[in-house]
Amino acid sequence: MAGPAQAAPVHGFDAAAEHTQGIRVAGDVARVRLVLDDYSANQLVGIVSAAADGGGHDGASAVAMALNAGGVRATIVRTALDYFGDPYVLGGADHAGIDCSGLTMRAYAAVGISMAHYVPTQDAMGVRITEAQAQPGDFVTFDDEEHIGIYLGSGMVLHAPATGRTVSIEAVSVWQPMGIHFTRILPE
């Protein structure tokens, strides 16, 4: 997959995908192939690939698969990706700065689900599931309920990490030493 040699900073999914008409994952998932009507979707996946913490190709693959799934889950992921690259601000819930529960709150609001701006309350809204059952849009939560993110699939999570960092994509395996669980809010 060829991306731009140098990409200008992009804040939010919509900025990079403004003219995108579609992304489709083709073939087996070992390599992401995009079928595009223009260059911007490929550029977005290239930006995610270059910026993802600890899993560039995996992050791009997970984004493409989550968006291609369609429906409510894709809307949740797409809304959360709109904050990709935005700064972390404790208590924040907009593009000036957002924290982890603000990100999940905004993403679920896009599909009509209201939730408090507080990790334990959000986590309590759903049912625990295994990682094998997790689908794009489900929560990945620290067991101590100090942090939460949105599962993208393929072992990747989108989250607002900490002061001094920006909304980014990370491998779930990076979180596992802290103790994590998966939570489903949406009905099957």
C-alpha positions in Angstrom: 0.0 0.0 0.0 1.6 3.2 -1.1 0.9 6.3 0.9 2.2 9.8 0.5 6.0 10.3 1.2 5.2 13.2 3.5 1.8 13.9 4.8 0.7 17.2 6.3 -0.8 16.9 9.8 -4.4 16.0 9.8 -6.7 16.4 12.7 -9.7 14.3 12.5 -10.9 11.6 10.2 -13.2 14.0 8.2 -10.4 16.3 7.3 -8.5 13.4 5.5 -11.6 11.7 4.1 -13.5 14.8 2.9 -13.6 13.5 -0.7 -13.5 9.8 0.0 -16.3 7.8 -1.5 -15.4 4.4 0.0 -12.9 2.1 1.5 -13.2 -1.7 0.9 -10.9 -4.3 2.3 -10.1 -6.9 -0.3 -8.5 -10.3 -0.1 -7.2 -11.7 3.1 -6.5 -9.4 6.0 -2.7 -10.1 5.9 -2.4 -7.1 3.6 -4.9 -4.3 3.3 -5.9 -3.4 -0.2 -8.1 -0.3 -0.7 -10.4 0.3 -3.6 -10.6 4.0 -4.0 -12.4 6.6 -6.1 -9.7 9.1 -5.2 -6.5 9.4 -3.2 -7.8 10.7 0.1 -8.8 7.4 1.7 -5.4 5.9 0.9 -3.9 9.1 2.4 -5.9 8.6 5.6 -4.8 5.0 6.0 -1.2 6.1 5.3 -1.5 8.8 8.0 -2.9 6.3 10.5 -0.2 3.8 9.6 2.6 6.4 10.1 1.1 7.8 13.4 -0.2 4.7 15.1 1.6 3.9 18.4 3.1 0.4 18.2 1.3 -1.0 15.2 1.2 1.2 12.1 0.1 -1.4 9.6 -2.2 -3.1 12.1 -3.7 0.3 13.0 -4.4 1.1 9.4 -5.8 -2.4 8.8 -8.1 -2.1 11.8 -9.4 1.3 10.8 -10.2 0.1 7.2 -12.0 -3.0 8.5 -13.9 -1.1 11.2 -15.1 1.5 8.6 -16.0 -1.2 6.1 -18.2 -3.0 8.6 -20.8 -0.3 8.2 -23.7 0.4 10.4 -23.7 1.8 13.9 -20.3 0.4 14.8 -18.7 2.1 11.8 -20.4 5.4 12.9 -18.9 5.1 16.4 -15.4 4.4 15.0 -15.7 7.2 12.4 -16.8 9.7 15.0 -14.0 8.7 17.4 -11.5 9.0 14.5 -12.6 12.6 13.9 -10.6 13.3 17.1 -7.5 11.4 15.9 -4.5 13.7 16.6 -6.4 16.0 18.9 -4.7 16.8 22.3 -5.5 15.1 25.5 -7.0 17.4 28.1 -8.4 16.0 31.4 -12.2 16.7 31.4 -12.2 17.7 27.8 -14.8 16.6 25.3 -14.1 18.6 22.1 -11.4 19.3 19.5 -9.6 21.8 21.8 -8.8 18.8 24.0 -10.5 15.5 24.9 -9.9 12.8 27.5 -10.6 9.1 27.3 -14.2 9.1 28.6 -14.9 12.3 26.6 -13.9 10.4 23.4 -16.1 7.4 24.1 -19.0 9.7 25.2 -18.8 11.7 21.9 -18.5 8.5 19.7 -21.6 6.9 21.3 -23.6 10.2 21.2 -23.2 10.0 17.4 -25.5 6.9 17.4 -27.9 8.3 20.0 -26.5 6.7 23.1 -26.0 9.2 26.0 -23.5 8.4 28.7 -21.7 10.2 31.6 -18.3 11.6 31.1 -16.9 9.1 33.6 -15.2 5.7 32.9 -16.8 3.6 35.7 -20.3 4.8 34.7 -19.6 4.1 31.0 -18.2 0.7 31.8 -21.2 -0.2 33.9 -23.6 0.5 31.0 -22.5 -2.7 29.2 -21.8 -6.3 29.6 -18.3 -7.9 29.8 -17.2 -9.8 26.8 -14.0 -11.7 25.9 -11.4 -10.2 23.5 -12.4 -12.9 21.0 -16.0 -11.6 21.1 -15.0 -7.9 20.8 -16.0 -6.0 17.7 -15.2 -2.5 16.5 -16.9 0.1 18.7 -16.8 -2.0 21.9 -14.9 -0.7 24.9 -11.5 -1.7 26.1 -11.2 -0.6 29.8 -8.4 -0.8 32.4 -9.6 -3.1 35.3 -9.1 -0.3 37.7 -11.4 1.8 35.5 -8.9 4.6 35.2 -8.8 4.5 31.3 -11.1 3.5 28.4 -10.8 3.3 24.7 -12.7 2.1 21.6 -11.8 -1.2 20.1 -11.1 -1.1 16.4 -10.6 -4.8 15.7 -7.4 -6.7 14.9 -6.1 -6.1 18.4 -6.1 -2.3 18.1 -7.6 0.4 20.3 -8.3 4.1 19.7 -8.0 6.3 22.8 -7.1 9.6 24.3 -4.1 8.5 26.3 -2.6 11.2 28.7 -1.4 14.7 29.1 1.2 15.6 26.5 -0.1 13.0 24.0 -2.8 13.0 21.3 -5.7 10.8 20.4 -4.0 7.7 18.9 -4.1 4.1 18.1 -2.3 1.4 20.1 -2.1 -2.3 20.3 -4.3 -3.8 23.0 -1.3 -5.9 24.0 0.3 -2.7 25.3 -2.6 -2.3 27.8 -2.7 -5.9 28.9 0.0 -5.6 31.7 -2.3 -3.1 33.4 -5.2 -5.6 33.5 -8.0 -4.9 31.0 -11.4 -6.1 30.0 -13.8 -5.6 27.1 -17.3 -4.2 27.4 -20.2 -4.2 24.9 -22.7 -1.4 25.0 -24.5 -2.2 21.7 -26.9 -5.1 21.4 -25.5 -8.0 19.3 
